[in-house]
Amino acid sequence: MHFRITSTQNPKIKSLLALEKPRERRKQQLFIIEGVKEIQFALEAGYKIGNLFFCDELIGPDELISLGIQDKLLIPVSKEVFDKIAIRENSGGVIAVAEMKVHGLAQLNLSENPLVLILEAVEKPGNLGAILRTADAAGVDAVICCDPQTDFYNPNVIRSSLGCVFTSQIASASSEETIAWLKKNSVNIYCTYLKASKPYDQTDLTKPCAIVMGTEATGLSDVWVKNSTANIIIPMQGKIDSMNVSTSCAVVVFEARRQRNNK
């Protein structure tokens, strides 16, 4: 175990803080994980953990070693230093540095009857994190983001997903690449679309299918609507014509899960 760090000017602390910036994460291919449960999920998913900073006033090294963290990677820090490096409250006194993985379509493994969730241009990290929690809870095969700006390792994605960014298969690709991949794998495409006439709960979601969601502001691009097996809608009972994308995802994905369980 390393010596206890008591200064925020320590080079290791400065390097850690640099990873809060997206450009630095991409450059170094490293990212930050806060919280014992989140680190445990990452380890179970095969992520390689580098240095692990812990506040020895909040948590002891034995609990971290029991997770499988090597003693030589543990770096104790003072409460003052930890408060400086922690992004969120109640992170349990632990922050790890981990290596990124490749998240292409080629890395995805589908089940015999896959249920895939596709997000086009979902902008807010909090929404993406909430959707990843839904995907985990519903047993979705994979979540694909069709937006080159997607940053799965944004600290707010990890935080809002409660670590489910590590428990689900995730990929990033263009819409065109994803459509070709779905067709190659014989996966039906169901696009949520305001002008659709078929309600989501009257659509057969028991066969291999991808549920495609766009943003509240702009909806889905034409390429998805043109290539869909069917366009579906969540009927609204009030005056509003749309819901938050993470809520919409939960509604449709759990309807697919209900149908599959009943079948």
N, C-alpha and C positions, 0 to 999 in steps of 0.2 A: 504494500500500500504506500502511496506517496505521502510526502509531508503535507500538513494542513495549510491551505492557502487562506491568508487573512487580508490580502490586498486586492482590490479590483483592478490594479495596474499590472497584475501578474500576466505574463504573455499567454498562458493557457486560458485565462479568463477573457482576455481580449480576442483570442481566436474563437472562443465559444460565442461571444456576443456578435461577432461578424456573421455568424451563420443565421442570424435573424433576418438578413437581407437575401432576397431571392437570387440575386446575381451571384452572391458568394456561395450559396448552396449549390447552384448549377456548376460553378467553377470548380469547387472542391468535391462535388458529388457526395456531400455530407449533409446531415440534418440533425435537428435536436428533437429528443423525445423527453417529455416530462411525465412523471408519475410511475409508480411501481407497476400498476396493472398494465399500462400502456407499454412499458418496457418488456413486461412478461409476454404480451401478445406479439411484440416484434421478435423476440427471441424464438417463440414457438413457430413463427412464420419464416425463420431462417435468416433474419437480418443479422449482420455483423455489428456488434457493439464495440466502439472504441473506448475512450475515456468516459468514466461515469463519475460525475460530481455529486457529492451528497453532503447535506448539512448534518454534521455529527451531533448536533443538538436536537435534531428531529427524528433521525433514524440511524440505527447502528449498522456496521458493515456485515454482520452475520446474516441479516435478512437479505442483503443483496447477493452475498456469496451463495445463499441457498437457491437463488434464481439461476445460478450458473455463471455469474459474472466472476471473472478471474480477479484475484486479490490485487494483482499488479495494475489493473485498470482503475481501481478505486482511488478517488481523489477527495479527501475531506476538505470542506470549506467552512468558514465561519458563517454565522447567521447573517451578518452584514453583507458578505459576498454573495450568499445564496439569494438574498432579497434583490440584489442587483441583477442576477442572471435569470431569475425565475420570471417567466412571462405571465403565468397565471397564478391565482391563489390556490391554496390547498393542493399543491402538487406532491405532497408527501416528503418533501426534502430531497428529491432525486431528479437529476437531469443527465441524460446520456447523449453521447454523440454516436450516430450510426451511419453506415454506408448506404447510399441509395441503391435501388434495384432498377433494372430495365423493365418498363411497363408497355410493351408492344403487344399487338394482337397475337403474335406468334407465341408469346409466353402463356397464353390462356389455355386451360384444359377444360373442356365442356363435358357435362354428364350426358347420359343417353337422351334425356328429355330436358334440355337446358331452359332456364329462365334467366334472361339477360336484361339488365337495365342500362339504357343509353341516355346520356345527358348531352345536349347540345348547348354549348356556351353558357353553362351555369357559372355565374360570376362570383358569387359570395362564398368565401370559405366556410362560413357557418352553415349555409345550405348544403354544400357538398358533404360536410361532416355529418349533418343530420341524415342525409340520404344514405351514407355509408352505414350508419347505425341501423336504418331500416333494412338495407340489403342483408346485413348480418342476421337480423332478427327473422327475416323471411326466408333465409337460406337461398338467396339469389346466387347463381353460378358466377357472375362477373358483373362489374360496373365499368362501362366504357365511357370516357369523356371525349367528345368530339370538339376539341378546342385546343389549339397548340399552346395556349397560355396556361393550361391547367398545371397547378403546382400541388401535387398530392402531399408534399412535405411542408406546406405552410403550417406553422405552429397552431394556427386557429382551426385548420382542418383536423389535425391530430387531436386537438383538445375537444372540439365539438363532436367528433366521431367517437370519443371515449376509447380511442385506440382501434376502432373498427376499420381504419384504413389499412391495418395489418391483417385483419381476419378475413377480408374478402379479396378475391382476385380483381385487380384493377388494371386498366389499360388506357392509353391515350392515343388517338388516331384521328385522321380527318374523317368527315362524314362519308366521303366517297370510298375511302379504304374500308370503313366499317360496313357499309352496305354490301360491298363486294365480298367481304369476309362472312357476313351473315348468310348471303345467298349460297356461297360455297359450302357452308355448314348446314344448309337447308333449315334455317331458322326463320320463322314467320316474323314479319315486322308490323307492330301495332303502334301507330303514332297517335298521341293525344293531340286533338285538333279541335279548335272552337267550332269549325264549320262541319264537323263530322255529324252524321245522323245516328250512328250506332252507339248506344250507351255501353260503357266499359263492362258492366255486369251482365250484359246480354251477348257478350263476345266470348267465344270458346278460347280460353287461355291455358288449356290443359296440354296442348302440343308444344313442341319446341318453339319458343317465341321470345322476341325482344320487345320490351316496352320502351318507347322513345319519348322523352320529355324535353321541351324547350324552355326558354325563359318566359316569365310572366309578361315582360315588356314586348318582346318581338315574336314569341311563339317559335314554331319550327320553320326551317328554311324549306324551300320548294323541293329540293332534292330528296328530302325524306318523305314528304307528302306524296310525291310521284312514285316512289319505290315501295310504298307501304302495302302490306297484304290487306289491311283495313285501317281506316282512321276511326278512332274512338273518342268519346267525350264523357266527361263526368258531369251529369246534369246538375245545374245549380237551382236551388229552391228559393233563393233570395234575390236581391238586387245586384249583387256583385257577379261578374262574369268569369272570375278566375280565382285560384287559390295559390298560396305559396307553393313553389315547385317541390319542396320536401314533403309537404302535406299531400300533394297530388300523387307523388311517388308512392307514399305509404298506402293510400286508398287503393290504387290499381294493383300494386304488387301483392298486397294481402288478399285482394279478390282472386288473383291468380293462384295464390297459395291455398285459399279456401277451396277453389274448384279442384285443384290437384289432390288435396287431401280427401275430398268427398269422392273423387273418382277412384 
